[in-house]
Amino acid sequence: DVLLIILDVRYAAATFPPSLYEYIISKGKKLIIVLNKIDLIPASLAAAWKNYFKTKYPSVHIVYFTSFPSYNVVGVTENKRGMKIRRKKTVFSIVKEASQQIWEICNSLFGDK
């Protein structure tokens, strides 16, 4: 049994109560946290959030998700007010990558069960 929790990475700590983690683990369940909207924060902050969750909740598995994967990687521009401008085109390969990561985690936890 696996519980998949999707968190908006901008409010990750505020929306994931420690008591939920303790309850899930006490029931013998596995937990995967999907950090969603990582395109809205710097890549270094996304990595810091992943490290935070892995350190504070050692039994949790983390997957990144974004609909705009190139946003924080290459060619980010800003408008006159300093707002970041991103491509509007959704790249579906990130959906495939996140799904693949979730499958790999489940496979490593349960194998052929």
N, C-alpha and C positions, 0 to 999 in steps of 0.2 A: 504494500500500500504506500502510495506516494502522494503527498500534498504539494501542489504547485501554487505558489503565491506570487502574484504579479504586483510589484511595487513601483510607483513613480519614483525614479532615482532622486528627484529633487527634494522629496520628502520621505526618503526611505526610513530613517530612524524614527520619525514621528508616526509612521503608519504601520510599524511592525512592533507590537508589544512583546517584551521578553516572556511574559506569561504564556503567550501563544506558542512560542518555541518550546517552552518547558512542557506544556500540555501535549503537544504533538510528539515529542521525544518520549515522554512518559508512557504514551500509548503504543510505543514501538513502531511508529510510522517514520517514514523518510520524508525529508523536506527539500524542495528545490525552490529557490527564490529567483524570480526573473526580474532583473533590474531593467525596467522599461524606460524609454525616452532618454537614453544615454546621449542622444544627439543634442540635447539641450544643456549639457554641462561639458566642461573640458574633460578630455580623455584621462588626464591625471586624477581628476576628482572621481571619475567612474572607477578607476583602479583603487583609489583610496576607500571608496564605499565597499568594494568587493573585499578588500583586506579587513575592513572593520567587521563585516558580517562573518567572515571566516575566523577571525580572532575571537569575537564575542560569542559566536554560536558555532562551535567547531564541527557539529554534525550536519550543518547545512551545506548545500551545493548551490553555486551561483552561476547564473547564465545572464549575459547581456542581451538586450534587445533594443533595436531602433528601426524605424522605417526609413531613416535617412542616414545610412552608414558613412557617407563621405563628408558629412557636415563638420566633424571635428578633426578630419584627417588632412585634407588638402584643399586649398583654394577658398578658405573661409574669407568672406569680405564683410565689411561693416557699412551701414548707411550713415547719414549725417549725424544721427543721434547716438551712434556707437552700437546700434543693435546689429547682431549677427544676421546675415542673410544666408539662407540655405536653399539648396535645390528643392523644387516642389515635386520632382519625380520620385516616386517610391521605387526602391530597388528590392525586388522580392527575394534576392539571394540571401539577404539577412534573415528572412523568415525561415528559409531552408537551413541556414547555418544554426540558428537558435533551436529549431526542431531537432536537428541532428545532435546537438549538444545534449538536449534533454533526453533523447533516445539513448545516447551513449552513457549518460549518468544512470538511467534506469537499467540498462543492460549490465553495467558494472555492479549495481546493487543487487540485482535479482537474476542475472544470467538468463537461462532458458526457462525460468519458472513461469 
